[in-house]
């Protein structure tokens, strides 16, 4: 099923690499850490990423 994707979600998907921390991804795309945490949580719930 199609799910709308926000600009921050797209930036996160493009920037994230295996082993990255939330803070590291936030620094890469110059975004607030809590915003990225929410984005990663939503991407994980949708099955796009797996975060330990």
Rosetta blueprint (number, residue, H / E / L):
1 X L
2 X L
3 X L
4 X L
5 X L
6 X L
7 X H
8 X H
9 X H
10 X H
11 X H
12 X H
13 X H
14 X H
15 X H
16 X L
17 X L
18 X L
19 X L
20 X L
21 X L
22 X H
23 X H
24 X H
25 X H
26 X H
27 X H
28 X H
29 X L
30 X L
31 X L
32 X L
33 X H
34 X H
35 X H
36 X H
37 X H
38 X H
39 X H
40 X H
41 X H
42 X H
43 X H
44 X H
45 X H
46 X L
47 X L
48 X L
49 X L
50 X L
51 X L
52 X L
